[in-house]
Amino acid sequence: MKVTIRRTGVGLSAYIPKKDLEEPIISVEKENLWGGFVLLRNGWRLALPDLPQDTRLPITVEARKLSRGD
């Protein structure tokens, strides 16, 4: 699914246009964000692609949604 990762005034958020859903990212697996998993406030876990550490935000990427507890 396409996901736009962007910075907000309080941290990072993920916007999923197909669902018209924007949720704060509450935790990240890797410090540099890319190539790991992120956890959204609604409980969704998303696997993000590998990108260079200096990738600028906002950016739209192809992410994979994992089931809760996966």
PQR file of N, CA, C, O and H, with PARSE charges and radii, in Angstrom:
ATOM      1  N   MET A   1       0.839  -1.171   0.000 -0.4000 1.5000
ATOM      2  CA  MET A   1       0.000   0.000   0.000 -0.0000 2.0000
ATOM      3  C   MET A   1       0.884   1.233   0.000  0.5500 1.7000
ATOM      4  O   MET A   1       1.980   1.218   0.561 -0.5500 1.4000
ATOM      5  N   LYS A   2       0.419   2.282  -0.616 -0.4000 1.5000
ATOM      6  CA  LYS A   2       1.150   3.547  -0.637 -0.0000 2.0000
ATOM      7  C   LYS A   2       0.936   4.258   0.697  0.5500 1.7000
ATOM      8  O   LYS A   2      -0.182   4.355   1.202 -0.5500 1.4000
ATOM      9  H   LYS A   2      -0.471   2.294  -1.072  0.4000 1.0000
ATOM     10  N   VAL A   3       2.047   4.755   1.255 -0.4000 1.5000
ATOM     11  CA  VAL A   3       2.027   5.447   2.541 -0.0000 2.0000
ATOM     12  C   VAL A   3       2.925   6.674   2.433  0.5500 1.7000
ATOM     13  O   VAL A   3       4.047   6.597   1.932 -0.5500 1.4000
ATOM     14  H   VAL A   3       2.956   4.677   0.845  0.4000 1.0000
ATOM     15  N   THR A   4       2.419   7.797   2.906 -0.4000 1.5000
ATOM     16  CA  THR A   4       3.232   9.008   2.959 -0.0000 2.0000
ATOM     17  C   THR A   4       3.698   9.193   4.394  0.5500 1.7000
ATOM     18  O   THR A   4       2.890   9.298   5.317 -0.5500 1.4000
ATOM     19  H   THR A   4       1.508   7.860   3.313  0.4000 1.0000
ATOM     20  N   ILE A   5       5.022   9.231   4.568 -0.4000 1.5000
ATOM     21  CA  ILE A   5       5.621   9.458   5.879 -0.0000 2.0000
ATOM     22  C   ILE A   5       5.998  10.933   5.941  0.5500 1.7000
ATOM     23  O   ILE A   5       6.669  11.450   5.047 -0.5500 1.4000
ATOM     24  H   ILE A   5       5.679   9.146   3.818  0.4000 1.0000
ATOM     25  N   ARG A   6       5.563  11.600   6.999 -0.4000 1.5000
ATOM     26  CA  ARG A   6       5.886  13.023   7.135 -0.0000 2.0000
ATOM     27  C   ARG A   6       6.069  13.401   8.597  0.5500 1.7000
ATOM     28  O   ARG A   6       5.614  12.710   9.508 -0.5500 1.4000
ATOM     29  H   ARG A   6       5.019  11.180   7.724  0.4000 1.0000
ATOM     30  N   ARG A   7       6.750  14.522   8.784 -0.4000 1.5000
ATOM     31  CA  ARG A   7       6.936  15.062  10.132 -0.0000 2.0000
ATOM     32  C   ARG A   7       5.769  15.987  10.452  0.5500 1.7000
ATOM     33  O   ARG A   7       5.307  16.752   9.606 -0.5500 1.4000
ATOM     34  H   ARG A   7       7.119  15.084   8.044  0.4000 1.0000
ATOM     35  N   THR A   8       5.310  15.896  11.680 -0.4000 1.5000
ATOM     36  CA  THR A   8       4.283  16.816  12.166 -0.0000 2.0000
ATOM     37  C   THR A   8       4.893  17.584  13.337  0.5500 1.7000
ATOM     38  O   THR A   8       6.057  17.379  13.679 -0.5500 1.4000
ATOM     39  H   THR A   8       5.686  15.274  12.367  0.4000 1.0000
ATOM     40  N   GLY A   9       4.125  18.442  13.932 -0.4000 1.5000
ATOM     41  CA  GLY A   9       4.612  19.195  15.082 -0.0000 2.0000
ATOM     42  C   GLY A   9       4.959  18.335  16.283  0.5500 1.7000
ATOM     43  O   GLY A   9       5.703  18.769  17.162 -0.5500 1.4000
ATOM     44  H   GLY A   9       3.179  18.608  13.654  0.4000 1.0000
ATOM     45  N   VAL A  10       4.425  17.114  16.332 -0.4000 1.5000
ATOM     46  CA  VAL A  10       4.656  16.249  17.494 -0.0000 2.0000
ATOM     47  C   VAL A  10       5.459  14.993  17.167  0.5500 1.7000
ATOM     48  O   VAL A  10       5.676  14.170  18.057 -0.5500 1.4000
ATOM     49  H   VAL A  10       3.820  16.761  15.618  0.4000 1.0000
ATOM     50  N   GLY A  11       5.902  14.817  15.938 -0.4000 1.5000
ATOM     51  CA  GLY A  11       6.677  13.632  15.579 -0.0000 2.0000
ATOM     52  C   GLY A  11       6.406  13.208  14.146  0.5500 1.7000
ATOM     53  O   GLY A  11       6.164  14.047  13.278 -0.5500 1.4000
ATOM     54  H   GLY A  11       5.726  15.485  15.216  0.4000 1.0000
ATOM     55  N   LEU A  12       6.448  11.908  13.903 -0.4000 1.5000
ATOM     56  CA  LEU A  12       6.215  11.360  12.578 -0.0000 2.0000
ATOM     57  C   LEU A  12       4.784  10.854  12.460  0.5500 1.7000
ATOM     58  O   LEU A  12       4.184  10.418  13.442 -0.5500 1.4000
ATOM     59  H   LEU A  12       6.645  11.228  14.608  0.4000 1.0000
ATOM     60  N   SER A  13       4.249  10.916  11.251 -0.4000 1.5000
ATOM     61  CA  SER A  13       2.930  10.345  11.004 -0.0000 2.0000
ATOM     62  C   SER A  13       2.957   9.603   9.672  0.5500 1.7000
ATOM     63  O   SER A  13       3.816   9.843   8.823 -0.5500 1.4000
ATOM     64  H   SER A  13       4.737  11.270  10.453  0.4000 1.0000
ATOM     65  N   ALA A  14       2.005   8.706   9.513 -0.4000 1.5000
ATOM     66  CA  ALA A  14       1.843   7.939   8.284 -0.0000 2.0000
ATOM     67  C   ALA A  14       0.453   8.234   7.739  0.5500 1.7000
ATOM     68  O   ALA A  14      -0.544   8.086   8.446 -0.5500 1.4000
ATOM     69  H   ALA A  14       1.308   8.511  10.203  0.4000 1.0000
ATOM     70  N   TYR A  15       0.391   8.652   6.477 -0.4000 1.5000
ATOM     71  CA  TYR A  15      -0.886   8.927   5.819 -0.0000 2.0000
ATOM     72  C   TYR A  15      -1.098   7.873   4.744  0.5500 1.7000
ATOM     73  O   TYR A  15      -0.245   7.681   3.877 -0.5500 1.4000
ATOM     74  H   TYR A  15       1.201   8.772   5.902  0.4000 1.0000
ATOM     75  N   ILE A  16      -2.242   7.186   4.802 -0.4000 1.5000
ATOM     76  CA  ILE A  16      -2.597   6.168   3.828 -0.0000 2.0000
ATOM     77  C   ILE A  16      -3.747   6.724   2.984  0.5500 1.7000
ATOM     78  O   ILE A  16      -4.898   6.711   3.421 -0.5500 1.4000
ATOM     79  H   ILE A  16      -2.935   7.341   5.507  0.4000 1.0000
ATOM     80  N   PRO A  17      -3.436   7.218   1.759 -0.5600 1.5000
ATOM     81  CA  PRO A  17      -4.453   7.882   0.950  0.2800 2.0000
ATOM     82  C   PRO A  17      -5.651   6.993   0.609  0.5500 1.7000
ATOM     83  O   PRO A  17      -6.786   7.468   0.600 -0.5500 1.4000
ATOM     84  N   LYS A  18      -5.412   5.713   0.328 -0.4000 1.5000
ATOM     85  CA  LYS A  18      -6.508   4.818  -0.068 -0.0000 2.0000
ATOM     86  C   LYS A  18      -7.574   4.714   1.019  0.5500 1.7000
ATOM     87  O   LYS A  18      -8.756   4.543   0.721 -0.5500 1.4000
ATOM     88  H   LYS A  18      -4.490   5.326   0.335  0.4000 1.0000
ATOM     89  N   LYS A  19      -7.157   4.817   2.272 -0.4000 1.5000
ATOM     90  CA  LYS A  19      -8.092   4.748   3.404 -0.0000 2.0000
ATOM     91  C   LYS A  19      -8.416   6.127   3.967  0.5500 1.7000
ATOM     92  O   LYS A  19      -9.223   6.246   4.888 -0.5500 1.4000
ATOM     93  H   LYS A  19      -6.197   4.955   2.515  0.4000 1.0000
ATOM     94  N   ASP A  20      -7.788   7.178   3.418 -0.4000 1.5000
ATOM     95  CA  ASP A  20      -7.905   8.543   3.945 -0.0000 2.0000
ATOM     96  C   ASP A  20      -7.684   8.524   5.461  0.5500 1.7000
ATOM     97  O   ASP A  20      -8.495   9.028   6.238 -0.5500 1.4000
ATOM     98  H   ASP A  20      -7.132   7.082   2.670  0.4000 1.0000
ATOM     99  N   LEU A  21      -6.554   7.924   5.847 -0.4000 1.5000
ATOM    100  CA  LEU A  21      -6.236   7.691   7.253 -0.0000 2.0000
ATOM    101  C   LEU A  21      -4.857   8.261   7.551  0.5500 1.7000
ATOM    102  O   LEU A  21      -3.899   7.986   6.828 -0.5500 1.4000
ATOM    103  H   LEU A  21      -5.896   7.515   5.216  0.4000 1.0000
ATOM    104  N   GLU A  22      -4.754   9.048   8.605 -0.4000 1.5000
ATOM    105  CA  GLU A  22      -3.461   9.517   9.071 -0.0000 2.0000
ATOM    106  C   GLU A  22      -3.330   9.166  10.541  0.5500 1.7000
ATOM    107  O   GLU A  22      -4.183   9.513  11.358 -0.5500 1.4000
ATOM    108  H   GLU A  22      -5.532   9.272   9.193  0.4000 1.0000
ATOM    109  N   GLU A  23      -2.241   8.467  10.866 -0.4000 1.5000
ATOM    110  CA  GLU A  23      -2.002   8.021  12.234 -0.0000 2.0000
ATOM    111  C   GLU A  23      -0.587   8.395  12.648  0.5500 1.7000
ATOM    112  O   GLU A  23       0.334   8.330  11.834 -0.5500 1.4000
ATOM    113  H   GLU A  23      -1.548   8.185  10.202  0.4000 1.0000
ATOM    114  N   PRO A  24      -0.406   8.783  13.894 -0.5600 1.5000
ATOM    115  CA  PRO A  24       0.947   9.024  14.399  0.2800 2.0000
ATOM    116  C   PRO A  24       1.741   7.721  14.450  0.5500 1.7000
ATOM    117  O   PRO A  24       1.184   6.658  14.725 -0.5500 1.4000
ATOM    118  N   ILE A  25       3.025   7.809  14.188 -0.4000 1.5000
ATOM    119  CA  ILE A  25       3.929   6.674  14.358 -0.0000 2.0000
ATOM    120  C   ILE A  25       4.393   6.722  15.807  0.5500 1.7000
ATOM    121  O   ILE A  25       5.001   7.701  16.239 -0.5500 1.4000
ATOM    122  H   ILE A  25       3.477   8.672  13.965  0.4000 1.0000
ATOM    123  N   ILE A  26       4.102   5.649  16.562 -0.4000 1.5000
ATOM    124  CA  ILE A  26       4.432   5.667  17.994 -0.0000 2.0000
ATOM    125  C   ILE A  26       5.739   4.957  18.317  0.5500 1.7000
ATOM    126  O   ILE A  26       6.325   5.191  19.374 -0.5500 1.4000
ATOM    127  H   ILE A  26       3.608   4.854  16.210  0.4000 1.0000
ATOM    128  N   SER A  27       6.207   4.082  17.409 -0.4000 1.5000
ATOM    129  CA  SER A  27       7.526   3.477  17.626 -0.0000 2.0000
ATOM    130  C   SER A  27       8.100   3.023  16.290  0.5500 1.7000
ATOM    131  O   SER A  27       7.373   2.718  15.345 -0.5500 1.4000
ATOM    132  H   SER A  27       5.731   3.892  16.551  0.4000 1.0000
ATOM    133  N   VAL A  28       9.429   2.988  16.245 -0.4000 1.5000
ATOM    134  CA  VAL A  28      10.132   2.542  15.042 -0.0000 2.0000
ATOM    135  C   VAL A  28      11.125   1.460  15.442  0.5500 1.7000
ATOM    136  O   VAL A  28      11.715   1.510  16.522 -0.5500 1.4000
ATOM    137  H   VAL A  28      10.020   3.235  17.012  0.4000 1.0000
ATOM    138  N   GLU A  29      11.302   0.483  14.561 -0.4000 1.5000
ATOM    139  CA  GLU A  29      12.233  -0.611  14.843 -0.0000 2.0000
ATOM    140  C   GLU A  29      13.679  -0.153  14.687  0.5500 1.7000
ATOM    141  O   GLU A  29      14.535  -0.491  15.505 -0.5500 1.4000
ATOM    142  H   GLU A  29      10.823   0.443  13.684  0.4000 1.0000
ATOM    143  N   LYS A  30      13.950   0.618  13.632 -0.4000 1.5000
ATOM    144  CA  LYS A  30      15.305   1.083  13.359 -0.0000 2.0000
ATOM    145  C   LYS A  30      15.386   2.588  13.566  0.5500 1.7000
ATOM    146  O   LYS A  30      14.464   3.324  13.215 -0.5500 1.4000
ATOM    147  H   LYS A  30      13.255   0.893  12.968  0.4000 1.0000
ATOM    148  N   GLU A  31      16.474   3.027  14.129 -0.4000 1.5000
ATOM    149  CA  GLU A  31      16.643   4.447  14.420 -0.0000 2.0000
ATOM    150  C   GLU A  31      16.506   5.317  13.175  0.5500 1.7000
ATOM    151  O   GLU A  31      15.946   6.412  13.239 -0.5500 1.4000
ATOM    152  H   GLU A  31      17.223   2.429  14.414  0.4000 1.0000
ATOM    153  N   ASN A  32      17.023   4.826  12.027 -0.4000 1.5000
ATOM    154  CA  ASN A  32      16.949   5.628  10.809 -0.0000 2.0000
ATOM    155  C   ASN A  32      15.637   5.426  10.050  0.5500 1.7000
ATOM    156  O   ASN A  32      15.468   5.984   8.966 -0.5500 1.4000
ATOM    157  H   ASN A  32      17.478   3.937  11.975  0.4000 1.0000
ATOM    158  N   LEU A  33      14.708   4.643  10.595 -0.4000 1.5000
ATOM    159  CA  LEU A  33      13.352   4.467  10.071 -0.0000 2.0000
ATOM    160  C   LEU A  33      13.248   3.496   8.911  0.5500 1.7000
ATOM    161  O   LEU A  33      12.338   2.667   8.893 -0.5500 1.4000
ATOM    162  H   LEU A  33      14.845   4.190  11.475  0.4000 1.0000
ATOM    163  N   TRP A  34      14.142   3.568   7.947 -0.4000 1.5000
ATOM    164  CA  TRP A  34      13.998   2.815   6.696 -0.0000 2.0000
ATOM    165  C   TRP A  34      14.467   1.373   6.823  0.5500 1.7000
ATOM    166  O   TRP A  34      15.475   1.084   7.468 -0.5500 1.4000
ATOM    167  H   TRP A  34      14.882   4.241   7.960  0.4000 1.0000
ATOM    168  N   GLY A  35      13.707   0.464   6.186 -0.4000 1.5000
ATOM    169  CA  GLY A  35      14.072  -0.943   6.184 -0.0000 2.0000
ATOM    170  C   GLY A  35      13.629  -1.692   7.421  0.5500 1.7000
ATOM    171  O   GLY A  35      14.033  -2.833   7.641 -0.5500 1.4000
ATOM    172  H   GLY A  35      12.888   0.699   5.662  0.4000 1.0000
ATOM    173  N   GLY A  36      12.813  -1.065   8.215 -0.4000 1.5000
ATOM    174  CA  GLY A  36      12.324  -1.706   9.436 -0.0000 2.0000
ATOM    175  C   GLY A  36      10.817  -1.564   9.559  0.5500 1.7000
ATOM    176  O   GLY A  36      10.128  -1.235   8.593 -0.5500 1.4000
ATOM    177  H   GLY A  36      12.484  -0.138   8.036  0.4000 1.0000
ATOM    178  N   PHE A  37      10.326  -1.812  10.740 -0.4000 1.5000
ATOM    179  CA  PHE A  37       8.901  -1.743  11.015 -0.0000 2.0000
ATOM    180  C   PHE A  37       8.585  -0.487  11.808  0.5500 1.7000
ATOM    181  O   PHE A  37       9.398  -0.014  12.601 -0.5500 1.4000
ATOM    182  H   PHE A  37      10.886  -2.079  11.524  0.4000 1.0000
ATOM    183  N   VAL A  38       7.382   0.047  11.579 -0.4000 1.5000
ATOM    184  CA  VAL A  38       6.868   1.138  12.403 -0.0000 2.0000
ATOM    185  C   VAL A  38       5.527   0.699  12.969  0.5500 1.7000
ATOM    186  O   VAL A  38       4.801  -0.074  12.344 -0.5500 1.4000
ATOM    187  H   VAL A  38       6.721  -0.338  10.935  0.4000 1.0000
ATOM    188  N   LEU A  39       5.211   1.190  14.136 -0.4000 1.5000
ATOM    189  CA  LEU A  39       3.936   0.898  14.775 -0.0000 2.0000
ATOM    190  C   LEU A  39       3.116   2.176  14.802  0.5500 1.7000
ATOM    191  O   LEU A  39       3.575   3.211  15.286 -0.5500 1.4000
ATOM    192  H   LEU A  39       5.802   1.818  14.643  0.4000 1.0000
ATOM    193  N   LEU A  40       1.892   2.096  14.276 -0.4000 1.5000
ATOM    194  CA  LEU A  40       0.990   3.241  14.275 -0.0000 2.0000
ATOM    195  C   LEU A  40       0.123   3.211  15.529  0.5500 1.7000
ATOM    196  O   LEU A  40      -0.039   2.163  16.154 -0.5500 1.4000
ATOM    197  H   LEU A  40       1.519   1.255  13.883  0.4000 1.0000
ATOM    198  N   ARG A  41      -0.429   4.357  15.890 -0.4000 1.5000
ATOM    199  CA  ARG A  41      -1.267   4.457  17.089 -0.0000 2.0000
ATOM    200  C   ARG A  41      -2.468   3.510  17.036  0.5500 1.7000
ATOM    201  O   ARG A  41      -2.923   3.036  18.078 -0.5500 1.4000
ATOM    202  H   ARG A  41      -0.298   5.208  15.383  0.4000 1.0000
ATOM    203  N   ASN A  42      -2.988   3.228  15.834 -0.4000 1.5000
ATOM    204  CA  ASN A  42      -4.159   2.348  15.724 -0.0000 2.0000
ATOM    205  C   ASN A  42      -3.801   0.866  15.815  0.5500 1.7000
ATOM    206  O   ASN A  42      -4.682   0.014  15.701 -0.5500 1.4000
ATOM    207  H   ASN A  42      -2.618   3.612  14.988  0.4000 1.0000
ATOM    208  N   GLY A  43      -2.507   0.543  16.020 -0.4000 1.5000
ATOM    209  CA  GLY A  43      -2.086  -0.847  16.183 -0.0000 2.0000
ATOM    210  C   GLY A  43      -1.513  -1.484  14.930  0.5500 1.7000
ATOM    211  O   GLY A  43      -0.979  -2.591  15.003 -0.5500 1.4000
ATOM    212  H   GLY A  43      -1.791   1.236  16.113  0.4000 1.0000
ATOM    213  N   TRP A  44      -1.604  -0.827  13.790 -0.4000 1.5000
ATOM    214  CA  TRP A  44      -1.047  -1.383  12.555 -0.0000 2.0000
ATOM    215  C   TRP A  44       0.466  -1.356  12.615  0.5500 1.7000
ATOM    216  O   TRP A  44       1.061  -0.398  13.107 -0.5500 1.4000
ATOM    217  H   TRP A  44      -2.038   0.072  13.731  0.4000 1.0000
ATOM    218  N   ARG A  45       1.092  -2.423  12.108 -0.4000 1.5000
ATOM    219  CA  ARG A  45       2.540  -2.457  11.900 -0.0000 2.0000
ATOM    220  C   ARG A  45       2.794  -2.403  10.406  0.5500 1.7000
ATOM    221  O   ARG A  45       2.208  -3.166   9.638 -0.5500 1.4000
ATOM    222  H   ARG A  45       0.608  -3.202  11.709  0.4000 1.0000
ATOM    223  N   LEU A  46       3.668  -1.498   9.999 -0.4000 1.5000
ATOM    224  CA  LEU A  46       4.013  -1.350   8.594 -0.0000 2.0000
ATOM    225  C   LEU A  46       5.493  -1.623   8.400  0.5500 1.7000
ATOM    226  O   LEU A  46       6.329  -1.131   9.158 -0.5500 1.4000
ATOM    227  H   LEU A  46       4.144  -0.878  10.622  0.4000 1.0000
ATOM    228  N   ALA A  47       5.814  -2.415   7.378 -0.4000 1.5000
ATOM    229  CA  ALA A  47       7.209  -2.650   6.998 -0.0000 2.0000
ATOM    230  C   ALA A  47       7.560  -1.633   5.924  0.5500 1.7000
ATOM    231  O   ALA A  47       6.908  -1.569   4.881 -0.5500 1.4000
ATOM    232  H   ALA A  47       5.134  -2.815   6.763  0.4000 1.0000
ATOM    233  N   LEU A  48       8.589  -0.841   6.183 -0.4000 1.5000
ATOM    234  CA  LEU A  48       9.018   0.188   5.244 -0.0000 2.0000
ATOM    235  C   LEU A  48      10.188  -0.316   4.413  0.5500 1.7000
ATOM    236  O   LEU A  48      10.965  -1.149   4.880 -0.5500 1.4000
ATOM    237  H   LEU A  48       9.118  -0.892   7.030  0.4000 1.0000
ATOM    238  N   PRO A  49      10.325   0.180   3.181 -0.5600 1.5000
ATOM    239  CA  PRO A  49      11.429  -0.259   2.322  0.2800 2.0000
ATOM    240  C   PRO A  49      12.762   0.316   2.780  0.5500 1.7000
ATOM    241  O   PRO A  49      12.816   1.283   3.538 -0.5500 1.4000
ATOM    242  N   ASP A  50      13.833  -0.303   2.301 -0.4000 1.5000
ATOM    243  CA  ASP A  50      15.177   0.240   2.546 -0.0000 2.0000
ATOM    244  C   ASP A  50      15.362   1.486   1.707  0.5500 1.7000
ATOM    245  O   ASP A  50      15.160   1.456   0.493 -0.5500 1.4000
ATOM    246  H   ASP A  50      13.789  -1.089   1.684  0.4000 1.0000
ATOM    247  N   LEU A  51      15.742   2.574   2.336 -0.4000 1.5000
ATOM    248  CA  LEU A  51      16.048   3.831   1.662 -0.0000 2.0000
ATOM    249  C   LEU A  51      17.288   4.425   2.316  0.5500 1.7000
ATOM    250  O   LEU A  51      17.610   4.064   3.448 -0.5500 1.4000
ATOM    251  H   LEU A  51      15.906   2.599   3.322  0.4000 1.0000
ATOM    252  N   PRO A  52      17.992   5.322   1.638 -0.5600 1.5000
ATOM    253  CA  PRO A  52      19.145   5.963   2.263  0.2800 2.0000
ATOM    254  C   PRO A  52      18.744   6.689   3.543  0.5500 1.7000
ATOM    255  O   PRO A  52      17.648   7.238   3.646 -0.5500 1.4000
ATOM    256  N   GLN A  53      19.646   6.680   4.505 -0.4000 1.5000
ATOM    257  CA  GLN A  53      19.364   7.297   5.805 -0.0000 2.0000
ATOM    258  C   GLN A  53      19.028   8.778   5.676  0.5500 1.7000
ATOM    259  O   GLN A  53      18.252   9.307   6.472 -0.5500 1.4000
ATOM    260  H   GLN A  53      20.537   6.233   4.421  0.4000 1.0000
ATOM    261  N   ASP A  54      19.601   9.449   4.688 -0.4000 1.5000
ATOM    262  CA  ASP A  54      19.368  10.886   4.541 -0.0000 2.0000
ATOM    263  C   ASP A  54      18.157  11.223   3.672  0.5500 1.7000
ATOM    264  O   ASP A  54      18.041  12.349   3.187 -0.5500 1.4000
ATOM    265  H   ASP A  54      20.231   9.019   4.042  0.4000 1.0000
ATOM    266  N   THR A  55      17.252  10.259   3.468 -0.4000 1.5000
ATOM    267  CA  THR A  55      16.036  10.509   2.691 -0.0000 2.0000
ATOM    268  C   THR A  55      15.223  11.607   3.362  0.5500 1.7000
ATOM    269  O   THR A  55      15.011  11.586   4.575 -0.5500 1.4000
ATOM    270  H   THR A  55      17.346   9.345   3.862  0.4000 1.0000
ATOM    271  N   ARG A  56      14.777  12.556   2.569 -0.4000 1.5000
ATOM    272  CA  ARG A  56      14.028  13.704   3.101 -0.0000 2.0000
ATOM    273  C   ARG A  56      12.541  13.405   3.172  0.5500 1.7000
ATOM    274  O   ARG A  56      11.998  12.685   2.334 -0.5500 1.4000
ATOM    275  H   ARG A  56      14.949  12.573   1.584  0.4000 1.0000
ATOM    276  N   LEU A  57      11.897  13.961   4.174 -0.4000 1.5000
ATOM    277  CA  LEU A  57      10.452  13.810   4.358 -0.0000 2.0000
ATOM    278  C   LEU A  57       9.769  15.095   3.949  0.5500 1.7000
ATOM    279  O   LEU A  57      10.377  16.159   4.070 -0.5500 1.4000
ATOM    280  H   LEU A  57      12.339  14.546   4.854  0.4000 1.0000
ATOM    281  N   PRO A  58       8.560  15.058   3.479 -0.5600 1.5000
ATOM    282  CA  PRO A  58       7.683  13.900   3.316  0.2800 2.0000
ATOM    283  C   PRO A  58       8.070  13.083   2.088  0.5500 1.7000
ATOM    284  O   PRO A  58       8.646  13.596   1.129 -0.5500 1.4000
ATOM    285  N   ILE A  59       7.734  11.791   2.148 -0.4000 1.5000
ATOM    286  CA  ILE A  59       7.984  10.881   1.039 -0.0000 2.0000
ATOM    287  C   ILE A  59       6.877   9.839   1.004  0.5500 1.7000
ATOM    288  O   ILE A  59       6.387   9.398   2.044 -0.5500 1.4000
ATOM    289  H   ILE A  59       7.266  11.374   2.927  0.4000 1.0000
ATOM    290  N   THR A  60       6.493   9.453  -0.205 -0.4000 1.5000
ATOM    291  CA  THR A  60       5.502   8.387  -0.383 -0.0000 2.0000
ATOM    292  C   THR A  60       6.245   7.125  -0.792  0.5500 1.7000
ATOM    293  O   THR A  60       7.031   7.128  -1.740 -0.5500 1.4000
ATOM    294  H   THR A  60       6.892   9.811  -1.049  0.4000 1.0000
ATOM    295  N   VAL A  61       5.984   6.046  -0.062 -0.4000 1.5000
ATOM    296  CA  VAL A  61       6.648   4.774  -0.310 -0.0000 2.0000
ATOM    297  C   VAL A  61       5.617   3.650  -0.383  0.5500 1.7000
ATOM    298  O   VAL A  61       4.461   3.819   0.005 -0.5500 1.4000
ATOM    299  H   VAL A  61       5.346   6.043   0.708  0.4000 1.0000
ATOM    300  N   GLU A  62       6.056   2.519  -0.880 -0.4000 1.5000
ATOM    301  CA  GLU A  62       5.230   1.307  -0.890 -0.0000 2.0000
ATOM    302  C   GLU A  62       5.552   0.549   0.386  0.5500 1.7000
ATOM    303  O   GLU A  62       6.663   0.043   0.541 -0.5500 1.4000
ATOM    304  H   GLU A  62       6.995   2.382  -1.195  0.4000 1.0000
ATOM    305  N   ALA A  63       4.596   0.466   1.299 -0.4000 1.5000
ATOM    306  CA  ALA A  63       4.789  -0.220   2.584 -0.0000 2.0000
ATOM    307  C   ALA A  63       3.931  -1.477   2.602  0.5500 1.7000
ATOM    308  O   ALA A  63       2.971  -1.610   1.842 -0.5500 1.4000
ATOM    309  H   ALA A  63       3.693   0.877   1.173  0.4000 1.0000
ATOM    310  N   ARG A  64       4.299  -2.386   3.482 -0.4000 1.5000
ATOM    311  CA  ARG A  64       3.548  -3.619   3.620 -0.0000 2.0000
ATOM    312  C   ARG A  64       2.914  -3.643   5.006  0.5500 1.7000
ATOM    313  O   ARG A  64       3.603  -3.480   6.013 -0.5500 1.4000
ATOM    314  H   ARG A  64       5.078  -2.278   4.099  0.4000 1.0000
ATOM    315  N   LYS A  65       1.608  -3.846   5.054 -0.4000 1.5000
ATOM    316  CA  LYS A  65       0.907  -3.905   6.340 -0.0000 2.0000
ATOM    317  C   LYS A  65       0.999  -5.315   6.891  0.5500 1.7000
ATOM    318  O   LYS A  65       0.719  -6.294   6.198 -0.5500 1.4000
ATOM    319  H   LYS A  65       1.048  -3.978   4.237  0.4000 1.0000
ATOM    320  N   LEU A  66       1.393  -5.397   8.140 -0.4000 1.5000
ATOM    321  CA  LEU A  66       1.453  -6.670   8.837 -0.0000 2.0000
ATOM    322  C   LEU A  66       0.304  -6.737   9.822  0.5500 1.7000
ATOM    323  O   LEU A  66      -0.131  -5.714  10.349 -0.5500 1.4000
ATOM    324  H   LEU A  66       1.620  -4.603   8.703  0.4000 1.0000
ATOM    325  N   SER A  67      -0.182  -7.928  10.068 -0.4000 1.5000
ATOM    326  CA  SER A  67      -1.289  -8.053  11.016 -0.0000 2.0000
ATOM    327  C   SER A  67      -0.798  -7.729  12.409  0.5500 1.7000
ATOM    328  O   SER A  67       0.401  -7.784  12.680 -0.5500 1.4000
ATOM    329  H   SER A  67       0.172  -8.760   9.640  0.4000 1.0000
ATOM    330  N   ARG A  68      -1.705  -7.398  13.280 -0.4000 1.5000
ATOM    331  CA  ARG A  68      -1.353  -7.100  14.671 -0.0000 2.0000
ATOM    332  C   ARG A  68      -0.723  -8.331  15.297  0.5500 1.7000
ATOM    333  O   ARG A  68      -1.233  -9.443  15.167 -0.5500 1.4000
ATOM    334  H   ARG A  68      -2.680  -7.353  13.060  0.4000 1.0000
ATOM    335  N   GLY A  69       0.388  -8.115  15.975 -0.4000 1.5000
ATOM    336  CA  GLY A  69       1.064  -9.225  16.642 -0.0000 2.0000
ATOM    337  C   GLY A  69       1.884 -10.086  15.725  0.5500 1.7000
ATOM    338  O   GLY A  69       2.363 -11.138  16.148 -0.5500 1.4000
ATOM    339  H   GLY A  69       0.803  -7.211  16.081  0.4000 1.0000
ATOM    340  N   ASP A  70       2.070  -9.682  14.470 -0.4000 1.5000
ATOM    341  CA  ASP A  70       2.865 -10.443  13.502 -0.0000 2.0000
ATOM    342  C   ASP A  70       4.323 -10.425  13.857  0.5500 1.7000
ATOM    343  O   ASP A  70       5.138 -11.016  13.150 -0.5500 1.4000
ATOM    344  H   ASP A  70       1.681  -8.827  14.126  0.4000 1.0000
TER
END
